[in-house]
Amino acid sequence: MDILYFAWVRERIGVPRETVTTEAKTVNDLVQELIAKEERYAAAFADISALRVALDQDLSDFDAPLDGVREVAFFPPMTGG
């Protein structure tokens, strides 16, 4: 599964994207796996209420299932302008 990070999430994790093998059933499960992996993920996901997630380029939520998902993107809320 490809994971993409944008804005300050990318800055805290240190990479714009990575490919992971996961047993996660939901986005929340994936976040917990990442947090357990390294401290930089814990810093990036310390407050998931400040994040948005897209699954295969469609906005979703953290309770969404990952079955069949190829790409997960994490990013802060966007503002118009």
C-alpha positions in Angstrom: 0.0 0.0 0.0 1.3 3.5 -0.9 1.1 6.1 1.8 1.4 9.8 0.9 2.1 12.6 3.4 1.5 16.3 2.7 2.4 19.6 4.4 3.5 19.4 8.0 2.8 15.7 8.2 5.5 15.1 5.5 7.8 17.4 7.4 7.4 15.5 10.7 7.8 12.1 9.1 10.6 13.1 6.7 9.4 11.5 3.5 6.6 12.5 1.0 5.6 8.8 0.4 6.4 5.3 1.3 5.1 1.8 0.5 4.2 -0.4 3.4 2.9 -3.9 4.0 0.2 -3.8 6.6 -2.3 -6.0 8.4 -4.4 -3.0 9.3 -8.2 -3.3 8.8 -9.0 0.4 9.1 -7.2 3.7 8.8 -7.0 4.0 12.6 -5.3 0.6 12.7 -2.8 1.8 10.1 -2.1 4.9 12.1 -1.5 2.8 15.2 0.9 0.5 13.3 2.9 3.6 12.0 3.0 5.1 15.5 4.4 1.9 16.9 7.1 1.9 14.2 9.0 5.1 15.0 8.8 8.3 17.1 8.5 10.5 14.0 5.1 8.9 13.2 4.0 9.4 16.8 4.8 13.1 16.4 2.9 13.3 13.0 -0.2 11.5 14.3 -0.3 12.9 17.8 -3.6 14.7 17.1 -5.5 12.9 14.3 -8.3 15.4 14.7 -6.0 17.9 13.0 -5.7 15.6 10.0 -7.7 14.5 7.0 -7.3 11.2 5.1 -8.0 10.2 1.5 -8.3 6.6 0.3 -7.5 6.2 -3.4 -8.0 10.0 -3.8 -11.4 10.1 -2.2 -11.9 11.9 1.2 -12.6 9.4 3.9 -12.5 9.0 7.7 -10.3 7.2 10.1 -12.8 4.5 10.7 -12.9 3.5 7.0 -11.9 0.0 6.0 -8.7 -0.5 4.0 -9.8 -3.6 2.1 -8.8 -3.1 -1.5 -7.3 0.4 -0.9 -4.1 1.0 -2.8 -3.3 4.5 -1.7 -3.7 6.4 1.6 -3.0 10.1 1.9 -2.7 12.1 5.1 -2.8 15.9 5.1 -4.0 18.8 7.2 -7.4 20.5 6.5 -7.2 22.7 3.5 -8.6 26.2 3.3 -10.0 28.0 0.3 -8.5 31.1 -1.2 
